[in-house]
Amino acid sequence: VQLQASGGGLVQAGDSLRLSCAASGRFLSTYAMAWFRQAPGQEREFVAAVSYNGGMTWYADSLKGRITISRDNAKNTVFLHMNSLKPEDSAVYYCGAQRSTYYSGSWAIAYWGQGTLVTVSS
């Protein structure tokens, strides 16, 4: 399984951004998918996750209301929509895949993408 994250860039505070994670490999439509982020000097943190069919989602409490995760299994792509971006949202955003249908936690992520950098200026 290979994951390719894209969509990052330099934006201003208050802007919106949509990240994409294109996946290749077998059985992807049966995998839960997730987004994490890591700011400089900080640990990687959970952002959002979606079940294999998009029917269930999980969000970091601190980001609820500003982000939406979705997936298009026909295109093997997972999206992360972020609104009202803040400078503290600046980080490298990673997508991950879990080899089961519902998200269990970061420990269960089996595959990671390379990350896409989001920089939010004030």
N, C-alpha and C positions, 0 to 999 in steps of 0.2 A: 504494500500500500504506500502510495506517495501522496503527500499533501503539499499544495502550493498556495500560500497565502498572498494576497495582493490587495491593493486599494489604499494603502497607507500613504501618508504625505504630510505636508505642512499646511495646517489650517489655522484659522483664527478662532479665538474663544467664541462660543455661541454657534459655530458652524456645525453642520452635520457631515457624516462620513459613512460610507458603506464599504465594509471589508468583505472580501470573498475568499473562500477556501475551495480550490478545485482539487478533487480527489480522483485518484485512479487506483484500480485494483478490484478484486472480486469481493462480493458480499457487502459492499459499502452501504447498500440500502438497508442492511440489517444492523448497522453500527450506530451507536449514539455518537454524536459529534459535540465538540466543545471549543470554546475560545478561552484563552488565558492571556495574561499580559505581564510584562516584566519591565519595570522602570529601572534606570541606572542605580545600582547599589541596593536594590531591593529584591526580595524573593518573587518568584513567579506566583501570580495570584489568579484565582478563578474569576472568569467574567460571566460566561453563560454557557448553557448546554442545551441540546435538543435531542429528543429521542429519535429512534430509527425512522419513524414515519412523520415526524414533526408534530405529533399529537401532544407531547409534553415538553415543557421548557423549564429551565432552572436559571436563576439569575443571582448574581452577587447582590446582597442587600443594598450595598452602597450605590449600586448602579441602576436599580429598579426604577422604571419610569423614564429612563433616558436611553435604554438600549433594547433592541429586539433581535433575537436570533431566529433564523428561518433556514429552510433547506429546500432544495429542488433535486429530488432523487433522479429525475430524468436527466439532469445535467451534472449529477454528481458534485454538486456545489452547495456549500453552506455559506450563509451570509450573516454579517453582524452589522446592524444599523445602529449608529450612535448619533444622538442628538444633543444639542446644547453642550457641546464639548468644552471642557475646562483644561487649563494648563496641566492640572494633575492627572489628566487622562493620557498624557504623553508617555509612551512606552512602546516596546516592541510587542506586537500582538501575534500570538501563536494559535494555530488551530490544532486540534488533536482528535484522534479517533479511538473509540473504545470498542472492543470486540464483543459487544453485547448490545441489546436493544435500548436499555435505559441507563442513564448516566449514574455512575456509582461514586465517583470522586476522582480527584486528580491521579491517585495511585493506580487507577484502572486504565489510564490512557496508554494505549499500546503503540500508537504512531503519532509523530509530531511533524508539523510543517516547519519551514525555516524561519518564519516570522516576517512581519511587515511593520515598518516603523511609522508610528503616528506621532507627530509633533504638533502641539497646540500652543500657539503664541497668544500672549495676553494683550 
